[in-house]
Amino acid sequence: MPRLAVRAILIEDDRILLAHFVDAGGPWYVTPGGGVQHGETIEEAFHRELHEELGARAEFGAVACIREIIADRLEATNLPAGFHQVEIFVHGRLLPGQELRMIDPDPSQVGLVWVPLAELHTLPFFPRGLIAEFQARSFPQFYYGARR
């Protein structure tokens, strides 16, 4: 059974807010978010995850796209064997007057960083296969399947 996750696309002044992680495989970056818990709506998970990872509140906007990750189908990955996740990417906007601070980050999350969209391809950002969509702020497909 795949794990369901929600991820926030938070863009301000041509910069995107990313969660920075470091683990045995090195540094990597993703949009903030995480797993939807049993009995929790996607919107509730969005707000909870942003509180934990950013210490902030944001508007829950439109769904940008859905992406699926199946580790066993990737040529190279640091994901565990059998890992299968469906991610819903949602446009968001941080509410004004908040200071970003990690409240209850994931174990390997080390920080938060605003990255110019034009530089996204220079980082170990995931999903790599959607960098052009993030940079263009346009997701012409709704479902992107199993992409890295």
N, C-alpha and C positions, 0 to 999 in steps of 0.2 A: 504494500500500500504506500503510495507516495506521500511525502510530507508536504503540507500546504504552508506557504510563506507569503508574506506581503512585504513589499519594498517601496520606499518613498523616493520619488524623484523630486529633489529640492534644488531648484536653480534660481540664483539671484545674480544679477549683473554679469551674465555670461560665465558664472562659476557654479559648479555643482558640489553639494555637500556629500562627502564620502566618509564612511567608517574605515579606519585604518587598522589592519590586523597584522600581527607577526606571529608565525608559528614555525615549526621545524622546517617547513618549505620556504621560509623567508617572508618578506612583506607582501601584502596584497590589500586591495581596496574594493569595496562594494557600496552600493547605496544602503542607507540605514534600513533596518527592518529585521524580520525574523519569522519564526514559526507561529502559526495560529494554533492556540491551545484548544483542547476539547471544550465545547460549549461556548466558545468565544466567536464573535462575528469577525469578519475580515476588518471592518472598520475599528472595532475594539482592539484587535491585535495591532493595527497601524498605530493607534494612539498609545498603547502600552509600550510597544517596541521603541517608539520615538522618545517616550519618557525615560525608559531605561538607558538607551544608547546616547541620547542627546540632552536629556534633562529639559526638553522643550515640547511645546505643543504646536501643532500645525493643522491647517485645513486639510481635510480628506477630499481630494479632488477626483477627477475622472481617471478611469483605468486607461493606462497607456498601452499595455500589452501583457500577454502571458508568455512565460518562458518555462521550459521544462529542462531539468538536468537529470540525466541517467548516467551515473559514473561508469558503469560497465560498458557503455558505448563510446567513451572518450578514449582517444589514443594515449594521452598522457594526462594524469590528474593527481592531485593530492587528496582527493575525496576518498572516503572509505569505500571498499567494494560493496555493492548492493545499494549505495546511496541513490535515492530517487526523490526529487523535489519539484513541485510545481510552484512557480513564483508569479505573483500578481504585482506588476509594477503600477504604482498609483502616483499621479501628479499631486504634489502638495505645496503648501506655502507656509513658511514659518510665521507664527503670529508675532507681531512687533513687540519689542522691548524685552526680549528674553536673552539670557546668557547661556551659551551652550556649555554643558558639563555632563560627563558620563555619570549616571546615577548607579546603574547596575549593568555594566557592560558584559558582553560575552567574554569567556575566559581569555581569549587571545586578542581581544580588541585593546589597542594601545592608545587610540586617539581619534580625533575628528579633524578633517581637513577640507578646506574650500579649494577646489582645483579648477583652473580655467578649462572650459570645455575644449578649447583648442589643444590642450596638453594631455587630455585623457588617454590618448594612445601611447603616451610615454610611460605610463604607470602599469604595474601588474593589476589592472582593473578587470573585474569580472561582472558581467559576461563580455568577454572580448569580442564575440561575434556581433554585439549590438553597439559598439563604440560609435559607428557612423550615425546610428539613429539617435543616440544621446547627444552627439555633437550637433546634429541638425534639429534637435528637439522635435523630431517627427518619427512616429512609429506607424508606417504605412500598413503593416500587417498587424492583426490582432493576436495571432498565435505564432510564436517563433519556434516551436518545437524544441528538440533537444540541442541546444547551442551551448558552446563553451562560454 
